[in-house]
Amino acid sequence: MWTAWTPPWSPLTLVPALQKMGELPLDINIQEPRWDQSTFLGRARHFFTVTDPRNLLLSGTQLEASRNIVQNYRAGVVTPGLTEDQLWRAKYVYDSAFHPDTGEKVVLIGRMSAQVPMNMTITGCMLTFYRKTPTVVFWQWVNQSFNAIVNYSNRSGDAPITGGQLGTAYVSATTGAVATALGLKSLTKHLPPLVGRLVPFAAVAAANCINIPVMRQRELQVGIPVTDEQGQRLGHSVAAAKQGIFQVVTSRICMAIPAMAIPPVIMDTLEKKDILKRRPWLGAPLQPGILPPHLCCALFPQRSSIHVSRLEPELRAQDP
């Protein structure tokens, strides 16, 4: 006599079986950072992991394996034997190489894991080759070209950057940076050498003041989403967008201070010592390594708040 039965590998029972074997609950929120972002230490640990340059050395097979682990977990399927540490490791590997909205693999130098080596190299060269006009123009162009690649690679899926916006921001930021660098360079010819060393920092600050508002001009037109304390979306606010962009510009300039304003002071002192006089080539690799950039990223929370009174009337009306 025949009887109906369900095999143990049936699609109906696959997810619970894998969840039991994986020994992991399905309520781990891998959409958010692993550490508390309200504290400086939590943000520092997050950025150390996000920008880990060792992820650049991972093979395509390893990246795909991490993507499968993350996507399966989000779909309710836990890989057998997976630990929580391995899940978080896969999540950060996935975030370092794939676009969060489109899921596409990001070009190598546009990935978050490339930020530290690329920025340290470019910053070191800008701080070292600041005396001659051709090298000033070249390295400011390289810096803004790199910024354009990063901005495009990490563009928002909800509000994508158009080719026109990207081109306008690139040309405007590059022109502003080069003009600022060359203009200040000509003014500092008869001033102490330390003043000339600070020219790259001023050029980068000027470029940020141009590049960020241009890249995010759509937010200034239609606003950004705002939520209440319970996370309920209230609508879009241009006022919040203005505050957010101002904070981003300010934070970018502040984050450049440890890497581009403090090293010149230290290098100006070291150059008076015999070690750099005999080995001037040490300047380029030494300068970007004086202060770690990860800690600078952790100075400011990624989410901000705004008082209800500063919002648009239609949004203030929703406040109980």
Disulfide bonds with the S-S distance in Angstrom:
none
